[in-house]
Amino acid sequence: MMNNNRIMKAISLEDYGIKNAKIHYQLKPEQLHDITIEKGQGVEASSGALAVNTGEFTGRSPQDRFIVEDDITREHVWWGNINIPFESAKFDALYDKVSAYLSNREIFVRDCYACADPDYKLNIRVVNEYPWSNQFAYNMFLRPTDDELKNFEGEWTVINAPGFMADPKVDGTRQHNFAILNFTKKIALIGGTGYTGEIKKGIFSALNFILPVYKNTLPMHCSANVGKDGDTAIFFGLSGTGKTTLSTDPSRSLIGDDEHGWTAENTVFNFEGGCYAKVINLSRDHEPEIFDAIKKGAILENVIVDSNGNVNFEDTSITQNTRVSYPIFHIDNIKIPSIGRNPKNIFFLTADAFGVIPPISKLTPSQAAYHFISGYTAKVAGTEAGVLEPQPSFSACFGAPFMPLHPAKYAEMLSQKMKDSGVNVWLVNTGWTGGPYGVGTRMKLKYTRAMINAVLNGDLGLYNYDDYHIHSVFGVAQPRECPGVPTSVLSPRATWNDDEAYYTTAFKLTNAFRENFKKFEAYASEEIRRGGPQRYAF
């Protein structure tokens, strides 16, 4: 852990176009906590954590995420409704307006870095309008030592101005909020939204371009942990599928909960220095490590706090996307440094809103590539602006909103990694069982944990017909038995008690897979295409 002494270093923001600002540099989290409360921008919960409201936006706004189209990005980026092009001249004009807005204000600046492996380190300067946004940066990025700060030079800059509202007609944005990446100027420009997730996702989206293009390293939207024998497990999945929960295991050391790189040297390193977990329905009984990480230094977002400072984690009146950020050292069992070796198992986590995907199944290499490109899950209410209830969704590479390159590029890299390392890949449904959303129930966390542990302990047997059943619709191999899990739970069809309804719904989902995959068929080999469901609904 770094020394928390305040860094007495005079800095200027004149080079950024920000003039006459009152600059607070490298404040300790305790100071930022107190300033936030003094300004009336947050309250202290009974746990000691800071509770804030992010305002209009309580989740990311994917339609307002842009990448400047220039000589670096033009031929590499997969342009479309995920990576939306932005004119370089428009960026410059908007940047000047934001820097003018931040001039003559009180500003909070932090120097930090991403990527725990020193060979891939990316130095970052974060400039925030709000103190709690700067505390978020302390929590989520890696923290330099005092010695490292003496000669620190930021390579990328995050300019974060939640109070600045763009004029779409003049500035080229869709509406008043925006998050724009400029790879030539190495700037992430964020305005009009207080949702802190835009800060970390801006830098990590940049790394999802830099690492494969320049460093021969696969960036992954995943969590990772390591066992006592040094075996690394990787968990892919979008928000709400259980990445943070399932990777935070008292019997294994946490590498990180959201973003990692897999190097040519077969190591896995954490991008970040903290965790950003959902807290909807959080309890110490079900998720003790996360619950106990909520203490002084943590930031709760958009939760309901009563007059005594008690948090009601079941209250979703602001949003279902309630969150907490905390530095990774709030977790007792962590890997130091945040680097793992020898990946042995990969888990694709999906919150299947249809309730037809088996709770756990083993994938062949072609199935793994197909499901990685597909990235099936359900959007969880409140995770994104405009999503009011869960809905089935496909997100390539389990992280399309953060992937600037074509999904096939990442899939090719993953396939090669799988072949080189001999890793096992598993599809895990953390979603619904006994029926679709609204009819069935969410898979019990204790069952999912038991399945994960069975894989890590080698208890699911060999890949053969005695130990596994090949699903008649999806073609995946579901284990017939699993320690700690009722046999009936392992068969989604058996939980429905209505074969006709089950198969009708399953076939509908296979057709959705096929329809989604059409846009990738030109890039996918015949082997990968055969990794998908092979039966149609009629």
Salt bridges, closest charged atoms under 4 A:
GLU44 OE1 - HIS33 NE2 2.75
GLU56 OE1 - HIS176 NE2 2.81
ASP64 OD1 - ARG174 NE 2.95
GLU69 OE2 - ARG74 NE 3.73
ASP71 OD1 - ARG74 NH1 2.87
ASP92 OD1 - LYS185 NZ 2.72
GLU106 OE2 - HIS24 NE2 2.67
GLU106 OE1 - LYS39 NZ 2.59
ASP111 OD1 - ARG125 NE 2.76
ASP147 OD1 - LYS150 NZ 3.26
GLU148 OE2 - LYS121 NZ 3.31
GLU155 OE2 - LYS186 NZ 3.06
ASP171 OD1 - LYS97 NZ 2.89
ASP231 OD2 - ARG252 NH1 3.22
ASP258 OD2 - LYS200 NZ 2.61
ASP258 OD2 - LYS201 NZ 2.81
ASP258 OD1 - HIS221 NE2 3.08
ASP258 OD1 - LYS243 NZ 3.24
GLU259 OE2 - LYS201 NZ 2.61
GLU272 OE1 - LYS200 NZ 3.21
ASP292 OD1 - ARG284 NH2 2.71
GLU384 OE2 - ARG60 NH2 3.07
GLU384 OE1 - LYS379 NZ 3.63
ASP499 OD1 - ARG493 NH1 3.24
GLU515 OE1 - LYS518 NZ 3.03
GLU526 OE1 - ARG529 NH2 2.73
GLU526 OE2 - ARG530 NE 2.95
